[in-house]
């Protein structure tokens, strides 16, 4: 009887929280659509002559001035959505941790998520992505055409003559200004995809690593529009004999010099992003991209805080995330051991706090100062937080200069007692619904297998959970040679937890493309290196702890409230006595500097206070982990020992190795049987495109739901 009461109370609790979650999503959607409506109306005369004056009349005070209206219209709603999203994600995470049965809800919008474009400049694009892309381009086209229609109607021969210009010159001047306004709309979206700890993206079912392509699209559009914006003014100044305007820094209004500096920084970034340059000179691309700081500073100085209010929310959330990443990267983590595999592959094992949980496909960024003090590289987390509660693992394949340097450092005969490591993360999907499908097909090439290791380990854990349906797993992996087969050994964890795959229907088809037959492996056996971390090295933990979403929401809300209070006081007692809300006396650039400084100070102050509080709570747990490691550490002679070079028998029976050929993906995929089949592809771009093409073709017998895993960070 008591068990029924508990079960019913849990059901009511989950149902109640489900209603709250739904209400939050609806509220967030309504607020966002309201903001979008303001963007749509912004170029119209109705907005400029009726809506904006009315809002300014009600918000124009001695505390916020005329910029109070734009903060209310464009900045506050998005930050409100971000804060509400944090509460929503916190509830969702708690419910996911308490669920006994797996979620078997039907898939929504499955057909919209199928790839409709495979080969083209946009890469692999699903139906819903293409739909939103078209709507975004339509918003830009509407804004440009509405501005043109409204502003050009005011240009006549008489008005142009009053300025000593021809009509086409006045129109060129106006077109340049309009391009800047439209580019500002693009810039408003640019930073959302690269805000790794975002609460906005998960509300849309997105992850930051999967949204990087949107950042790339937006970056090209932004720089195209801003370049045209700058060229219009250069041509206009040249034809009106006013080229000296390029050196003008107005005290009130737009600063031309600041705009030119921002454009030059943007062009430098843009030039290095093109694929040929990025692939051949990655470090040039990597370091040049830090010019975004220069770009944003001079952009704010160029247009002032009034026009910045449109793009401010995305950049505000990015600054919060960037500062939290900075704080997390300042501390060294405890690197416990490493496994050196053939094929220039390394597995790093870090101590982690028990409170840190993450989902499959999560990613972390790692910095090894002895290899490079500035470079940070993303790697998929291969361990499972349920099977391995005290350890976190990543696999690093020697595919580049940085990775090869690390491999040679660890594989050298010289003893290495400690390796200093800093991390950022983890970042990944809020939830994974692996049990929604009958069959899970994973196609990988080379190091693209690493995301699937985390998925298989999660399924191993799910197979031991009562009343949890586990899909059939079909792994198709392609390697260059037999040395790379050692990556399959990493599917099962080596920790003390028993890993039984007998309940998991697993089939692995491994293809070796450069070897015609089995060869005797004369390479070095798998070896493990056990490190001696310093006492100051802390176990890896989330920067904001187990209640990270709540803390993030608190930081966003409190920092913005403090910003409003401080900027209100400054405006009332410093700016207002000078210009009395006329905006004709006080420097636009100086006003923008004050706003940006106050924003940065508020974010740093609130985030630092939150981290200090969380650090106090985690100090005791870190001490316990260190003491436990000290009690269980081996003797000095055990710090370099050989491991089993063959996979366990249960895993070996599931592996079929094919030599001298590539997988026939079309045959393998279309032969899969199941009412619902999820196909995941990870690896080279050509492989992902081939799999997407097959899935988009459709079949009468199979229903293939495609997803591309492209970790382009």
C-alpha positions as CSV (number, residue, x, y, z in Angstrom):
1,X,0.0,0.0,0.0
2,X,2.8,2.4,1.0
3,X,4.6,1.6,-2.3
4,X,1.5,2.5,-4.3
5,X,1.2,5.8,-2.4
6,X,4.8,6.6,-3.1
7,X,4.5,5.6,-6.8
8,X,1.3,7.7,-7.2
9,X,2.9,10.7,-5.5
10,X,6.0,10.5,-7.8
11,X,3.6,10.3,-10.8
12,X,1.7,13.4,-9.6
13,X,5.0,15.2,-9.0
14,X,6.3,14.3,-12.4
15,X,3.0,15.3,-14.0
16,X,3.0,18.6,-12.1
17,X,6.6,19.4,-13.1
18,X,5.7,18.4,-16.7
19,X,2.9,21.1,-16.7
20,X,5.3,23.6,-15.3
21,X,7.9,22.8,-18.0
22,X,5.2,23.2,-20.7
23,X,4.2,26.5,-19.3
24,X,7.8,27.7,-19.2
25,X,8.3,26.7,-22.8
26,X,5.1,28.5,-23.9
27,X,6.1,31.6,-21.9
28,X,9.5,31.6,-23.5
29,X,8.0,31.2,-27.0
30,X,5.6,34.0,-26.5
31,X,8.3,36.4,-25.2
32,X,10.6,35.4,-28.1
33,X,7.9,35.9,-30.7
34,X,7.1,39.3,-29.2
35,X,10.7,40.3,-29.6
36,X,10.7,38.9,-33.2
37,X,7.6,41.0,-33.9
38,X,9.6,44.1,-32.8
39,X,12.4,43.1,-35.2
40,X,9.8,42.8,-38.0
41,X,8.2,46.1,-37.2
42,X,11.5,48.0,-36.6
43,X,12.0,49.2,-40.2
44,X,8.4,50.4,-40.6
45,X,7.1,54.0,-40.1
46,X,4.5,52.6,-37.6
47,X,7.3,51.5,-35.3
48,X,9.4,54.7,-35.7
49,X,6.6,57.2,-35.6
50,X,4.2,55.6,-33.2
51,X,5.4,52.6,-31.2
52,X,8.9,53.8,-30.3
53,X,7.9,57.3,-29.3
54,X,5.1,55.9,-27.1
55,X,7.5,53.5,-25.4
56,X,10.1,56.2,-24.9
57,X,7.6,58.5,-23.4
58,X,6.8,55.9,-20.7
59,X,10.4,54.8,-20.1
60,X,12.4,58.0,-20.7
61,X,13.5,58.8,-17.1
62,X,16.5,60.5,-15.5
63,X,17.7,57.0,-14.6
64,X,17.9,55.3,-18.1
65,X,17.5,58.0,-20.7
66,X,16.3,57.1,-24.2
67,X,18.3,53.9,-24.2
68,X,15.8,52.6,-21.5
69,X,13.3,51.9,-24.3
70,X,15.7,49.8,-26.4
71,X,16.9,47.8,-23.3
72,X,13.2,47.1,-22.5
73,X,12.3,46.1,-26.1
74,X,15.4,44.1,-27.2
75,X,17.6,43.2,-24.2
76,X,15.3,42.3,-21.3
77,X,13.1,39.8,-23.1
78,X,15.9,37.5,-24.3
79,X,17.7,37.6,-21.0
80,X,14.3,36.8,-19.4
81,X,14.0,33.8,-21.7
82,X,17.5,32.7,-20.8
83,X,16.8,32.8,-17.1
84,X,13.5,31.0,-17.4
85,X,15.3,28.4,-19.6
86,X,17.7,27.8,-16.8
87,X,14.9,26.9,-14.4
88,X,13.3,24.7,-17.1
89,X,16.5,22.8,-17.7
90,X,17.1,22.3,-14.0
91,X,13.6,20.7,-13.6
92,X,14.2,18.6,-16.6
93,X,17.5,17.4,-15.3
94,X,16.1,16.5,-11.9
95,X,13.2,14.6,-13.5
96,X,15.6,12.7,-15.7
97,X,17.7,11.7,-12.7
98,X,14.6,10.4,-10.9
99,X,13.0,8.5,-13.7
100,X,12.7,4.7,-13.2
101,X,11.4,3.8,-16.6
102,X,12.8,5.1,-19.8
103,X,11.0,7.6,-21.9
104,X,9.3,5.9,-24.9
105,X,7.3,8.9,-26.3
106,X,6.8,9.1,-30.0
107,X,9.3,11.2,-32.0
108,X,8.0,14.6,-33.1
109,X,8.9,16.3,-36.3
110,X,10.9,13.3,-37.4
111,X,10.4,13.9,-41.1
112,X,11.4,17.6,-40.7
113,X,14.7,16.4,-39.2
114,X,15.6,14.4,-42.3
115,X,18.3,15.8,-44.6
116,X,17.0,17.6,-47.6
117,X,20.3,19.2,-48.7
118,X,23.5,17.0,-48.6
119,X,26.0,18.5,-51.0
120,X,26.3,22.2,-51.1
121,X,27.8,25.2,-49.4
122,X,25.6,24.8,-46.3
123,X,26.6,21.2,-45.8
124,X,24.1,18.6,-44.5
125,X,20.8,20.5,-43.8
126,X,17.6,19.1,-42.5
127,X,14.1,20.2,-43.5
128,X,13.6,22.2,-40.3
129,X,17.0,23.9,-40.6
130,X,16.3,24.9,-44.2
131,X,12.9,26.3,-43.2
132,X,14.4,28.5,-40.4
133,X,17.2,29.6,-42.7
134,X,14.8,30.7,-45.4
135,X,12.7,32.6,-42.7
136,X,15.8,34.3,-41.5
137,X,16.8,35.4,-45.0
138,X,13.3,36.6,-45.5
139,X,13.6,38.7,-42.3
140,X,16.7,40.3,-43.6
141,X,15.2,40.9,-47.0
142,X,12.1,42.3,-45.5
143,X,14.1,44.6,-43.2
144,X,16.2,45.9,-46.1
145,X,13.3,46.4,-48.4
146,X,11.2,48.2,-45.8
147,X,14.0,50.5,-44.8
148,X,14.8,51.2,-48.5
149,X,11.1,52.0,-49.3
150,X,10.7,54.2,-46.2
151,X,14.1,56.1,-46.5
152,X,14.2,56.4,-50.3
153,X,10.7,58.0,-50.3
154,X,12.2,60.9,-48.3
155,X,15.0,61.5,-50.9
156,X,14.2,63.9,-53.7
157,X,16.1,66.2,-56.0
158,X,15.4,69.1,-53.6
159,X,16.6,67.3,-50.5
160,X,19.7,66.0,-52.2
161,X,20.5,69.5,-53.6
162,X,20.2,70.9,-50.0
163,X,23.1,68.7,-49.1
164,X,25.0,69.5,-52.3
165,X,24.6,66.0,-53.6
166,X,23.0,64.1,-56.5
167,X,20.0,61.8,-55.8
168,X,22.0,58.6,-56.4
169,X,24.7,59.8,-53.9
170,X,22.1,60.4,-51.2
171,X,20.6,57.0,-52.0
172,X,24.0,55.4,-51.7
173,X,24.6,57.1,-48.4
174,X,21.2,55.8,-47.1
175,X,21.8,52.3,-48.5
176,X,25.0,52.1,-46.6
177,X,23.3,53.1,-43.4
178,X,20.5,50.5,-44.0
179,X,23.0,47.7,-44.6
180,X,24.5,48.5,-41.2
181,X,21.1,48.3,-39.6
182,X,20.4,44.9,-41.3
183,X,23.8,43.6,-40.3
184,X,23.1,44.5,-36.7
185,X,20.1,42.0,-36.9
186,X,22.5,39.2,-38.1
187,X,25.0,40.1,-35.3
188,X,22.2,39.6,-32.8
189,X,22.2,35.9,-33.5
190,X,25.9,35.4,-34.1
191,X,27.0,34.6,-30.5
192,X,24.2,32.2,-29.5
193,X,25.7,29.1,-31.2
194,X,29.2,29.6,-29.6
195,X,27.8,30.1,-26.1
196,X,28.7,26.6,-24.9
197,X,26.8,26.7,-21.6
198,X,23.7,28.3,-23.2
199,X,20.3,27.8,-21.8
200,X,18.7,29.2,-25.0
201,X,19.9,26.5,-27.4
202,X,18.6,23.5,-25.3
203,X,15.1,25.1,-25.3
204,X,15.2,24.6,-29.1
205,X,16.6,21.1,-28.8
206,X,20.0,22.2,-29.9
207,X,23.6,21.9,-28.6
208,X,26.4,24.3,-29.0
209,X,28.7,21.9,-30.8
210,X,25.9,21.0,-33.2
211,X,25.1,24.7,-33.8
212,X,28.5,25.8,-34.8
213,X,27.5,25.6,-38.5
214,X,24.9,28.2,-37.8
215,X,27.6,30.5,-36.4
216,X,29.6,29.9,-39.6
217,X,26.5,30.7,-41.8
218,X,25.8,33.9,-39.8
219,X,29.5,34.9,-39.8
220,X,29.6,34.9,-43.6
221,X,26.3,36.8,-43.8
222,X,27.4,39.4,-41.2
223,X,30.7,40.1,-42.9
224,X,29.2,40.2,-46.4
225,X,26.7,42.8,-45.2
226,X,29.1,44.8,-43.1
227,X,31.7,44.8,-45.9
228,X,29.1,46.1,-48.3
229,X,28.1,48.7,-45.6
230,X,31.7,50.0,-45.5
231,X,32.2,50.0,-49.2
232,X,29.0,52.0,-49.7
233,X,30.4,54.8,-47.5
234,X,33.8,54.7,-49.0
235,X,32.4,55.1,-52.5
236,X,30.0,57.8,-51.2
237,X,32.8,59.8,-49.6
238,X,35.0,59.4,-52.7
239,X,32.3,60.8,-55.0
240,X,31.4,63.7,-52.7
241,X,35.0,64.8,-52.1
242,X,34.7,64.1,-48.4
243,X,37.2,61.2,-48.0
244,X,38.4,62.9,-44.9
245,X,35.2,61.5,-43.2
246,X,37.2,58.3,-42.8
247,X,39.3,59.9,-40.1
248,X,36.4,61.4,-38.3
249,X,35.5,60.4,-34.7
250,X,32.3,62.3,-33.8
251,X,31.7,63.1,-30.2
252,X,28.0,62.7,-30.8
253,X,26.6,60.0,-33.1
254,X,28.5,57.5,-35.2
255,X,32.3,57.2,-35.1
256,X,33.7,56.4,-38.5
257,X,37.2,55.4,-37.3
258,X,35.8,52.9,-34.8
259,X,33.7,51.4,-37.5
260,X,36.7,51.0,-39.8
261,X,38.7,49.3,-37.0
262,X,35.9,46.9,-36.3
263,X,35.6,46.1,-40.0
264,X,39.3,45.5,-40.4
265,X,39.3,43.1,-37.4
266,X,36.2,41.3,-38.9
267,X,37.8,41.0,-42.3
268,X,41.0,39.5,-40.7
269,X,38.8,36.8,-39.0
270,X,36.7,36.2,-42.1
271,X,39.7,35.7,-44.3
272,X,41.1,32.9,-42.2
273,X,37.7,31.0,-41.9
274,X,37.6,29.8,-45.5
275,X,38.2,26.1,-45.6
276,X,41.5,26.0,-47.5
277,X,43.1,28.5,-45.2
278,X,41.6,27.0,-42.0
279,X,42.8,23.5,-42.9
280,X,46.3,24.5,-43.9
281,X,46.9,27.2,-41.3
282,X,44.7,26.2,-38.4
283,X,46.8,28.0,-35.8
284,X,46.5,31.2,-37.8
285,X,42.7,30.8,-37.9
286,X,42.7,29.9,-34.2
287,X,44.6,32.9,-33.0
288,X,43.1,35.4,-35.4
289,X,39.6,34.6,-34.2
290,X,40.5,36.3,-30.9
291,X,40.1,39.5,-32.8
292,X,36.4,39.2,-32.0
293,X,37.3,41.2,-28.9
294,X,38.7,44.0,-31.0
295,X,35.7,43.8,-33.3
296,X,33.1,44.0,-30.6
297,X,34.9,46.9,-28.7
298,X,35.1,49.1,-31.8
299,X,31.6,48.0,-33.0
300,X,30.1,49.3,-29.7
301,X,32.2,52.5,-30.0
302,X,31.0,52.9,-33.6
303,X,27.2,52.6,-33.1
304,X,26.8,53.4,-29.4
305,X,24.7,51.6,-26.8
306,X,21.4,52.5,-28.4
307,X,21.8,50.3,-31.5
308,X,23.8,47.7,-29.5
309,X,20.7,46.8,-27.6
310,X,19.5,44.7,-30.5
311,X,22.6,42.4,-30.4
312,X,23.4,42.9,-26.7
313,X,21.5,39.8,-25.3
314,X,23.5,37.3,-27.3
315,X,26.8,38.9,-26.5
316,X,25.8,39.3,-22.9
317,X,25.1,35.6,-22.5
318,X,28.4,34.8,-24.4
319,X,30.3,37.0,-22.0
320,X,28.8,35.2,-19.0
321,X,29.7,31.9,-20.5
322,X,33.2,33.1,-21.5
323,X,34.0,34.3,-18.0
324,X,32.8,31.1,-16.4
325,X,35.0,29.2,-18.8
326,X,37.9,31.4,-17.8
327,X,37.3,30.7,-14.1
328,X,37.1,26.9,-14.8
329,X,40.3,26.9,-16.9
330,X,42.3,28.5,-14.1
331,X,42.5,25.3,-12.0
332,X,44.4,22.1,-12.8
333,X,42.5,18.8,-12.8
334,X,43.7,15.5,-11.4
335,X,45.0,13.4,-14.3
336,X,45.2,9.9,-12.8
337,X,46.4,7.8,-15.7
338,X,46.7,7.4,-19.4
339,X,46.5,4.4,-21.8
340,X,48.8,4.5,-24.8
341,X,47.4,2.6,-27.8
342,X,48.9,1.7,-31.2
343,X,47.9,4.0,-34.1
344,X,49.0,7.2,-32.2
345,X,46.0,7.0,-29.9
346,X,45.9,8.0,-26.2
347,X,43.2,7.7,-23.6
348,X,43.4,10.1,-20.7
349,X,41.7,9.3,-17.4
350,X,40.8,12.1,-15.0
351,X,39.4,12.0,-11.5
352,X,36.0,13.6,-11.3
353,X,33.6,14.5,-8.6
354,X,30.7,12.1,-8.0
355,X,28.2,14.9,-8.4
356,X,29.3,15.5,-12.1
357,X,26.9,13.8,-14.5
358,X,26.8,14.1,-18.2
359,X,25.0,12.5,-21.2
360,X,26.6,10.5,-24.1
361,X,28.1,12.7,-26.8
362,X,29.2,15.3,-24.3
363,X,32.4,17.2,-25.1
364,X,35.1,18.8,-23.0
365,X,37.9,21.2,-24.0
366,X,41.4,20.4,-22.8
367,X,44.6,22.4,-22.5
368,X,48.0,20.9,-21.9
369,X,50.5,23.7,-21.2
370,X,53.5,21.5,-21.9
371,X,52.2,21.0,-25.4
372,X,50.8,24.5,-26.0
373,X,49.8,27.1,-23.4
374,X,47.2,28.8,-25.6
375,X,45.6,26.0,-27.6
376,X,42.3,24.4,-26.4
377,X,41.0,21.3,-28.2
378,X,37.6,19.6,-27.9
379,X,37.3,15.9,-27.4
380,X,34.3,13.6,-26.9
381,X,34.0,12.1,-23.4
382,X,34.0,8.3,-23.8
383,X,33.3,7.4,-20.2
384,X,29.9,7.0,-18.7
385,X,29.0,8.9,-15.5
386,X,26.8,6.0,-14.3
387,X,29.3,3.2,-14.9
388,X,32.3,5.2,-13.9
389,X,31.2,7.7,-11.1
390,X,34.8,8.7,-10.2
391,X,36.5,8.8,-13.5
392,X,36.2,10.6,-16.8
393,X,38.0,9.5,-20.0
394,X,38.7,11.0,-23.3
395,X,40.3,9.5,-26.4
396,X,42.8,11.5,-28.4
397,X,43.8,10.4,-31.9
398,X,47.1,11.8,-33.4
399,X,45.6,13.5,-36.4
400,X,47.3,16.9,-36.0
401,X,50.4,18.7,-34.7
402,X,49.0,19.2,-31.2
403,X,47.7,15.6,-30.8
404,X,50.9,14.0,-32.2
405,X,53.0,16.1,-29.8
406,X,51.0,14.8,-26.9
407,X,51.2,11.2,-28.1
408,X,54.9,11.3,-28.5
409,X,55.3,12.9,-25.0
410,X,53.3,10.1,-23.4
411,X,54.7,7.2,-25.5
412,X,58.4,8.2,-24.9
413,X,60.5,5.9,-22.7
414,X,61.2,8.8,-20.3
415,X,59.1,8.6,-17.2
416,X,56.4,11.2,-16.7
417,X,55.2,11.5,-13.2
418,X,52.7,14.3,-13.8
419,X,51.0,16.1,-16.7
420,X,49.5,19.5,-16.0
421,X,46.0,19.6,-17.6
422,X,43.2,22.2,-17.5
423,X,39.7,21.6,-18.8
424,X,36.5,23.4,-19.7
425,X,33.1,21.7,-19.8
426,X,31.5,19.3,-20.1
427,X,29.1,20.4,-22.8
428,X,26.6,18.3,-24.5
429,X,22.9,17.4,-25.0
430,X,20.6,17.9,-22.1
431,X,19.1,14.4,-22.7
432,X,19.5,11.5,-25.1
433,X,16.5,9.3,-26.0
434,X,18.3,6.2,-27.2
435,X,15.4,3.9,-26.2
436,X,13.0,5.5,-28.6
437,X,14.3,3.5,-31.5
438,X,14.3,-0.2,-32.3
439,X,17.7,-0.1,-33.9
440,X,20.6,2.2,-33.5
441,X,23.0,2.3,-36.4
442,X,26.3,4.1,-36.0
443,X,28.7,4.8,-38.9
444,X,32.2,6.1,-38.2
445,X,35.4,6.7,-39.9
446,X,38.7,6.9,-38.0
447,X,38.5,8.8,-34.8
448,X,34.9,9.4,-35.4
449,X,34.2,6.3,-33.4
450,X,34.8,8.1,-30.1
451,X,31.3,9.5,-29.7
452,X,29.9,6.0,-30.2
453,X,32.0,4.6,-27.4
454,X,30.1,6.9,-25.0
455,X,26.8,5.7,-26.5
456,X,27.6,2.0,-26.2
457,X,28.7,2.5,-22.6
458,X,25.4,4.2,-21.8
459,X,23.5,1.4,-23.5
460,X,25.4,-1.1,-21.4
461,X,24.3,0.7,-18.3
462,X,20.7,0.9,-19.6
463,X,20.7,-2.9,-20.3
464,X,21.2,-3.5,-16.5
465,X,18.3,-1.2,-15.6
466,X,15.0,-3.0,-15.0
467,X,12.1,-2.4,-17.4
468,X,14.3,-0.4,-19.8
469,X,14.1,-1.3,-23.4
470,X,17.5,-1.3,-25.2
471,X,17.7,-1.0,-29.0
472,X,19.7,-3.2,-31.2
473,X,23.2,-1.7,-31.9
474,X,24.9,-1.9,-35.2
475,X,28.3,-0.3,-35.4
476,X,30.0,0.2,-38.8
477,X,33.5,1.5,-38.4
478,X,36.2,2.1,-41.0
479,X,39.9,2.3,-40.1
480,X,43.1,2.6,-42.2
481,X,45.0,-0.3,-40.7
482,X,44.9,-2.9,-37.9
483,X,46.6,-0.7,-35.4
484,X,43.5,1.5,-35.2
485,X,41.4,-1.6,-34.2
486,X,42.8,-1.0,-30.7
487,X,40.2,1.8,-30.4
488,X,37.5,-1.0,-30.1
489,X,39.2,-2.1,-26.9
490,X,38.0,1.1,-25.3
491,X,34.3,0.2,-25.7
492,X,34.3,-1.5,-22.3
493,X,35.6,0.6,-19.3
494,X,38.5,-0.8,-17.3
495,X,37.3,0.5,-14.0
496,X,36.2,-1.7,-11.2
497,X,32.6,-1.7,-12.3
498,X,31.4,-4.9,-13.9
499,X,30.6,-4.3,-17.6
500,X,28.4,-7.0,-19.0
501,X,27.3,-6.7,-22.6
502,X,25.5,-10.0,-22.7
503,X,22.2,-8.1,-22.4
504,X,23.1,-5.7,-25.2
505,X,22.4,-6.8,-28.8
506,X,25.7,-5.5,-30.3
507,X,27.1,-6.1,-33.7
508,X,30.3,-4.5,-34.9
509,X,31.5,-4.5,-38.6
510,X,35.1,-3.2,-38.8
511,X,36.6,-2.4,-42.2
512,X,40.4,-2.0,-42.7
513,X,40.8,-0.1,-46.0
514,X,44.6,-0.3,-46.4
515,X,45.3,-3.9,-45.5
516,X,44.3,-6.9,-47.6
517,X,44.8,-9.5,-44.9
518,X,45.6,-9.9,-41.2
519,X,49.2,-9.1,-40.4
520,X,51.4,-9.8,-37.5
521,X,51.2,-6.8,-35.2
522,X,54.7,-5.8,-34.2
523,X,53.7,-2.5,-32.6
524,X,54.0,-1.8,-28.9
525,X,51.4,-3.3,-26.6
526,X,48.9,-1.2,-24.8
527,X,50.5,0.4,-21.8
528,X,49.2,2.4,-18.9
529,X,50.9,5.3,-17.2
530,X,49.9,6.2,-13.7
531,X,50.5,9.7,-12.7
532,X,51.2,11.3,-9.3
533,X,49.0,14.4,-9.2
534,X,49.7,17.3,-6.9
535,X,47.5,18.0,-3.9
536,X,46.4,21.2,-5.5
537,X,45.0,19.3,-8.6
538,X,41.3,19.1,-8.1
539,X,38.9,16.4,-9.4
540,X,37.1,17.5,-12.6
541,X,33.7,19.0,-11.7
542,X,31.2,21.3,-13.5
543,X,32.0,24.9,-12.9
544,X,28.6,25.6,-11.3
545,X,28.2,22.3,-9.6
546,X,25.3,19.8,-9.7
547,X,22.7,22.7,-9.7
548,X,24.5,24.4,-12.5
549,X,21.4,25.6,-14.4
550,X,20.0,27.3,-11.3
551,X,23.3,29.0,-10.6
552,X,23.5,30.1,-14.3
553,X,20.0,31.6,-14.1
554,X,20.9,33.4,-10.9
555,X,24.0,34.8,-12.4
556,X,22.2,36.1,-15.5
557,X,19.3,37.6,-13.6
558,X,21.3,39.1,-10.8
559,X,24.1,40.6,-13.0
560,X,21.5,42.2,-15.3
561,X,19.5,43.7,-12.3
562,X,22.7,45.0,-10.8
563,X,23.7,46.4,-14.2
564,X,20.4,48.3,-14.4
565,X,20.8,49.7,-10.9
566,X,24.3,50.9,-11.5
567,X,23.7,52.3,-14.9
568,X,20.6,54.0,-13.5
569,X,22.6,55.7,-10.7
570,X,25.3,56.7,-13.2
571,X,22.8,58.1,-15.6
572,X,20.9,60.0,-13.0
573,X,23.8,61.5,-11.1
574,X,26.5,61.8,-13.8
575,X,25.1,61.8,-17.3
576,X,21.7,63.5,-16.8
577,X,23.1,66.7,-15.1
578,X,25.3,67.1,-18.3
579,X,22.8,66.6,-21.2
580,X,19.4,66.2,-19.5
581,X,18.4,63.3,-21.7
582,X,19.0,65.2,-24.9
583,X,21.9,63.0,-26.1
584,X,23.4,66.1,-27.7
585,X,26.2,66.8,-25.3
586,X,27.4,63.7,-23.6
587,X,29.8,61.6,-25.8
588,X,28.2,58.6,-27.5
589,X,31.4,56.6,-27.3
590,X,32.0,57.4,-23.6
591,X,28.4,56.4,-22.8
592,X,29.0,53.1,-24.6
593,X,32.2,52.5,-22.7
594,X,30.5,53.1,-19.4
595,X,27.7,50.6,-20.3
596,X,30.2,47.9,-21.4
597,X,32.4,48.4,-18.4
598,X,29.4,48.1,-16.0
599,X,28.2,45.0,-17.8
600,X,31.6,43.3,-17.5
601,X,31.9,44.3,-13.8
602,X,28.5,43.0,-12.9
603,X,29.0,39.7,-14.7
604,X,32.5,39.2,-13.1
605,X,31.2,40.2,-9.7
606,X,28.2,37.9,-9.6
607,X,29.9,34.9,-11.3
608,X,32.9,35.1,-9.0
609,X,30.6,35.2,-6.0
610,X,28.7,32.2,-7.2
611,X,32.0,30.2,-7.9
612,X,33.4,31.1,-4.5
613,X,30.2,29.8,-2.8
614,X,30.2,26.6,-4.8
615,X,33.9,26.1,-4.3
616,X,33.4,26.1,-0.5
617,X,30.8,23.4,-0.9
618,X,33.0,21.2,-3.1
619,X,36.1,21.5,-1.0
620,X,35.2,18.7,1.3
621,X,34.3,16.3,-1.6
622,X,37.6,17.1,-3.3
623,X,39.5,16.2,-0.1
624,X,37.7,12.9,0.1
625,X,38.6,12.0,-3.4
626,X,42.2,12.8,-2.9
627,X,42.4,10.8,0.3
628,X,40.7,7.8,-1.4
629,X,43.2,8.0,-4.3
630,X,46.1,8.1,-1.9
631,X,44.9,5.0,-0.1
632,X,44.4,3.0,-3.3
633,X,47.4,4.1,-5.3
634,X,49.9,1.5,-6.4
635,X,53.5,1.2,-5.8
636,X,56.0,3.3,-7.8
637,X,56.8,0.2,-9.9
638,X,53.2,0.0,-11.1
639,X,53.2,3.4,-12.8
640,X,54.2,1.9,-16.1
641,X,52.6,-1.5,-16.8
642,X,51.2,-3.4,-19.8
643,X,47.5,-4.0,-20.2
644,X,45.6,-6.6,-22.0
645,X,46.0,-6.0,-25.7
646,X,42.9,-8.0,-26.8
647,X,39.3,-7.0,-26.1
648,X,37.3,-9.2,-23.7
649,X,35.9,-12.4,-25.2
650,X,32.3,-11.1,-25.0
651,X,33.3,-8.1,-27.0
652,X,35.5,-10.0,-29.5
653,X,32.6,-12.2,-30.4
654,X,30.6,-9.2,-31.6
655,X,33.3,-7.9,-33.9
656,X,33.7,-8.9,-37.6
657,X,36.8,-7.5,-39.3
658,X,36.8,-7.0,-43.1
659,X,40.1,-6.4,-44.9
660,X,41.0,-4.4,-48.0
661,X,37.6,-2.7,-48.7
662,X,35.3,0.1,-47.7
663,X,31.9,-0.6,-46.2
664,X,29.0,-0.8,-48.7
665,X,27.0,1.7,-46.7
666,X,23.9,1.6,-48.9
667,X,23.5,-2.2,-48.6
668,X,24.3,-2.3,-44.9
669,X,21.9,0.5,-44.1
670,X,19.0,-0.6,-46.3
671,X,19.3,-4.2,-44.9
672,X,18.6,-3.0,-41.4
673,X,15.3,-4.2,-40.1
674,X,13.1,-2.3,-37.6
675,X,10.1,0.0,-37.4
676,X,12.3,2.9,-36.4
677,X,16.0,3.1,-37.1
678,X,18.3,5.9,-35.9
679,X,21.4,6.4,-38.0
680,X,24.3,8.4,-36.5
681,X,27.3,9.3,-38.7
682,X,30.6,10.6,-37.3
683,X,33.9,11.1,-39.1
684,X,35.0,12.7,-42.4
685,X,32.7,15.0,-44.2
686,X,32.4,12.7,-47.3
687,X,31.3,9.8,-45.1
688,X,28.6,11.8,-43.4
689,X,27.4,13.1,-46.7
690,X,27.2,9.5,-48.1
691,X,25.2,8.3,-45.1
692,X,22.9,11.4,-45.3
693,X,22.3,10.7,-49.0
694,X,21.3,7.1,-48.4
695,X,18.9,8.1,-45.5
696,X,17.3,10.9,-47.5
697,X,16.5,8.5,-50.4
698,X,14.1,6.6,-48.2
699,X,12.9,3.1,-48.6
700,X,9.6,1.2,-48.5
701,X,11.0,-1.3,-46.0
702,X,13.1,1.0,-43.7
703,X,12.6,4.3,-41.9
704,X,16.0,5.8,-41.4
705,X,16.3,8.8,-39.0
706,X,19.6,10.5,-39.8
707,X,21.8,12.6,-37.5
708,X,25.2,13.9,-38.3
709,X,27.8,14.3,-35.5
710,X,30.1,17.0,-36.6
711,X,32.4,18.3,-33.8
712,X,33.7,21.3,-35.8
713,X,34.6,23.3,-32.7
